[in-house]
C-alpha cells in the first residue's frame, strides 16, 4: 500500500482531535499477547502507520493548531534478531509510514510526560469491554493519567477511528479487491472438489487455495454449514457430513495486508438444486438485488434492512411459507449489512446515513429449519456517488452459473 494512504488516515484523526490534545495507538492488543503473528497487530495502530510490527506506538499531537506525528519502535536487538527476526530500522519505518519522526521506545515515557504538561485531552484506543480491564497497557496508562494528572481529560479514541475508517481510501479498496479475488479462487476450489464429504473436508479446499494464491490470513473463521446446520447463523463445528441432496452454506473470506473480504454462498452438494431449493434461493437472490438497487448515499443500513423484510413479506406469503407478514422474523433473523475493512465487522456508526466510499456487506438470507434449508448470499458492496457497486461480482452466484460451473468442473 502507498504510504500516502496512511498519511491521509492520520490527517483524518488529527482533524477530529481537539486542540492541545494527544492521541495514542499501541500496536500490541494485549500485554499477554506474545504471538509472533504479524497480522495480529492492533487495527487502529496499523491504520495510522502501515507498519506490521509489535510493541510500536503511534503518537499524534495537536497544539495551537500545529500537528505532529511520532512513531516509537524497538532498537535492534541481536538476540531477538536470531530468534524472531530483527525489527524494522528507523529508515524502513519512515519509508512505510511516511512519519518523519521515528524514535525509540525508551524515549516514549519522557516524551509523553512532557506533552501531558502542555495538553488538556488525551485520546486512548480502548477496545470494546476494555474500560475496566487493567490487563491492557491502554487502561493502565489511563488510570495513571487520571491519578497523576486529574486535569487531563481522558477520552476514548474509538469514535474518532470509527468515523475515519468508514470511508475507504482508494488503496484500501484495492487491497479488499485482492482479498475478494483470492476468496473467489478458494470458493471455486471447493466447487471443483465438491461431493458428499465432511464439512471440514470441503472447508480445507478453501484453506489451501487462498494460501497458495497469496492471502495473508482469514477475515474470520470459516462457516461450512450443510443442511439444517445452515439455519444456525454462526455454526462453527464444521464436522457434519454434507450429504448428496443437501445445500451447504459457506461464509468465508480471505484477508490481504489486514484488509478483509466477507462472502457467503450456498451450493448444492451434488451440483443440482432441487425445485424447492431453487425457489427459496431465487427469493434470496432477488432480495439482494433490491438492496443493491436501494443502496446509495443518504440511505441507512436500517433502510436496507426494511427493503429485505418488505420483499420477504410478499414472497413468503406468495409461496405459502407464512400467512402473516410478522412471521418473516421466523425465517430471517439477522441484519442485511455491516461495514467491512480492516475488520470483517469494521468500526462504524451503524445508524449514520451511508456515504460514498463506504464498503458494506449485502447479505440477505432465509433459514427454514423444518426443511433443512439455510441460504445466505453475501457480497461486498461499495457506496458510490449515485448508488452502489458490487466489488465481488466476479464470484458466481446465479443458480444457472453455479450448476453450469459444477457440471463442467467436477472432478
DASUL-V389050 format. One record per helix or strand of 2 or more residues. SS is the DSSP state (~ for helix, > for strand). FROM is the first residue (numbers start at 1). TO is the last residue. If there is no record, write none. Layout:
ss:SS from:FROM to:TO
ss:SS from:FROM to:TO
//
This chain:
ss:~ from:3 to:16
ss:> from:21 to:26
ss:~ from:38 to:40
ss:~ from:43 to:49
ss:> from:57 to:63
ss:> from:66 to:73
ss:~ from:78 to:83
ss:~ from:90 to:97
ss:> from:101 to:104
ss:~ from:105 to:116
ss:> from:121 to:124
ss:~ from:137 to:148
ss:> from:153 to:156
ss:~ from:158 to:165
ss:~ from:170 to:192
ss:> from:197 to:198
ss:~ from:199 to:212
ss:> from:217 to:218
ss:> from:223 to:226
ss:~ from:227 to:231
ss:> from:241 to:242
ss:> from:247 to:252
ss:> from:254 to:256
ss:> from:259 to:260
ss:> from:263 to:268
ss:~ from:275 to:294
ss:~ from:301 to:318
ss:~ from:325 to:331
ss:> from:358 to:368
ss:~ from:369 to:371
ss:> from:373 to:383
ss:> from:388 to:390
ss:~ from:399 to:409
//
